[in-house]
């Protein structure tokens, strides 16, 4: 099998305690035959449609075999690799990313299965972001947000526009003090050389590597963390 042009980490090992449903939150139905997971993968499907060879690295635990079965429908679109979350790492998202990184190749994107990017151009957003990682080594797909409560629950960003180009001035994961932040990210992309720092993007105690990143602003990003969406 040829080496992938891009790798996408999809962390599906969480327990979804806030979601409160008897099934995995990414399998929540949004329309007939369409789940949250399908919507979250739309931008990844677009990568494959553009001609890129995409490796999807899915991080799981044993309670996520329903998600494994569901992803079979994408077997002809991506090269899908499943890896169990290494319990010697942190139990959260940073540990999931660390579990996936050894089997990534090329630029790496982080796509969360319960985050959906919507609006005009949303399907092509990750492809555009990947095309801009060369300058700072990083890019994000982000949406404007002013609500402090929302920013405290997300990967908060302070984005600045200069000459029609939007970049990240500062970033923090779920900041206790959201003042100064005006957006949050939905997807992150990094060069192969920078990808080892991806766990720091979601680690509350780490300095975020996203400062200076190119930011592609989209209309809306929906976080399906609860059964009500």
N, C-alpha and C positions, 0 to 999 in steps of 0.2 A: 504494500500500500504506500502511495507517495506521501511524503511529509506534508503536514497541513500548512496552508498559507497563513492561517490564523486559528488560534484556539480560543474557545469560549468556556469559561467556568460557570456552571449552573449549580449553585449550592441547594440541594434538596434534602438535607439531613435534619432540618429543624423539626421541632415537635409541635409547632403551631398551637401552643397553649392559648394564645390570645384569640385565635380563630374560633375555637370552641365547636368544631364540627366533627362528626365521626369519620371523616375522610380527610385526605391531605388538602391543605388550602389551595395549592396550585391546581387541583382538579375541580375546584368550584366552577359550576356551569354558569356562563354569562349569556349564552344563547344556545339554541339547539346545535349540539355537536361542537361547541366552542367553549373551552375552559380558560381560566386565567393563564394557565401555562401556555396554551396556544397563542394567546395575545402577547405574552411576554417574549415569546420566541419569534414573533413576526419580523423583527429587525434582524434576527440571526438568519432566518430563512432568506431574507433579502441579500445577505452576504453570499449565500450559496447561489442564488439566482444571478448574482453579478459575475459568477465564474470562479469565485474563491473556493478552495478546498478547506472546509471547515471541520475542525475536530471539536466536538461538544463533550466536555469533561463534566460528568454529572456526579456530584458528591451525595452519597446516600447513607442511611442507616437501615437496619433490617425492617423497620416499620414502614419503609417507603417503597415496598415492592409493587404497590399499586401504581406509583409514578413510573417505575421501571417498565411495567407492562404498557402503560399509556404511551411512553416515548417510542415504542416500536413503530408507530406510524411515521416517525421521522428517520427511520433507518436508511432510507434511500436518498435522503437529503444531506445528512451529516454523517461523519464518522463518529459514532457515539461510543464513549468509553465511560464505564462506571467505576467509581472508586469509593470504598467505604471510608467514612471520616475516621481519621486516626485519633483514637481516644487519648493518646499521649499528648496531643496538642490541646489548645484551648477548646472548650466545648462549643463555642459560638461560631460566628461567621468567619472570623480570622482563622480558626482551626480548620474550617472547611476549605478555605482557600489554600492553606498550607498543604492540605492533603492532596489537592488537585495539581498544584504547581509542577511537581516532578514529571508529570506526563503531558505538560503543555509544550508547544513548539511554535516558534514565531511570535508575533504580537499576540497579546492576551487581552481578552475582554471579560469583564465581570458582568453577568446578567443575573438578576434575581428573579426567581420564579413567581413571586407575588407582586412584582412591580410592572405596571403596564404603561407604556408611552403612547400617548394618543395625539391626534391632531394632524394637520396637513404635513406631509413629509416625514411622519413618524417612522414608517417602515424603513426608509432609507437613512434614518438618523445614525445608526451605529456604523454603517459603511462610511458616511461622511466623517464621523468622529475618528475612525481609524485612519482616514486619509490625512488627518491633521496631527497625528501623534509625533511626527518627526521633529517639530520645533522644541517642545519641552519634554518629550518622551511620554506625555500623558494627554488624554482628552476625556471629556465627560459629555454625556447627554443630560441636560439639566432643564429645570422649569423654574420660573420665577415664583417666589413664595415669600409672603410677608407675615404670615401668622406665626407668632412665637411658639405656640403649642405644637404646630406641625414641624417647625424647624428643630425643635428639641427631640423629635422622634426620628429624624432622618439624617442623611449625610449632608449637613448644612454647608453652603458655599456663600462667599462674598464675591460676586461676579462684577466685572467692570468692562464697559464697552469703550474701545478707542478705535476710531477710524473704521467702524463697522465690524471690528473683530472683538468677540467677547472672550475674556480670559478669567481664570480663577485667581483672585487676590489672596484669599485665605479659605481654609476648609477645616471642618471639625465634625467628628462623628457624634451625633446626638448631644450637642453642646448644652450644658446647664444654663449658660447665658447666651441666648440666641441673638442678642442685639448686635448689629453690624453685619448680619447675614441676610441675604435677600433671595436665595435660591437653594435648591437641593438637587443632588444628582440622582439619575435613574439607572444609568449604565456608565461604566468606566472602561477605558481602553489604555493599554500601556505597551511600549515597545518591549521586545524580548529582553533587552538589557535592563529595563526598569521593572519588569513584572514581579521580581522577587520582593518588591516593596508593596505589592497589592494588599497583603494582610494589614498593613498600617493604615490603609484607607478606611477600614471598618473597625479599627481598634481605638476605643475612646481615649486610651492613655498614650497614644503615639502621636508624633508629629506627622500630619498628613502630607504625603508627597504630591498632593494635587495643586499646590500653589504654583501658578504659572501655566497650568493646563489650559489648552484650548477648550472652550465651552460651546457646544451646539445647543442653543435654546429651542425647546419645543413648547407646544401649546399647553400640554398638561401631562402630569405623571401621576398615576393612581396607585396607591399602596393598598393592596388587598390583604390587610392584616387581620381583619375581622370578617365574620360571615355576612355582615351587612355591606362590606366593601367600603 
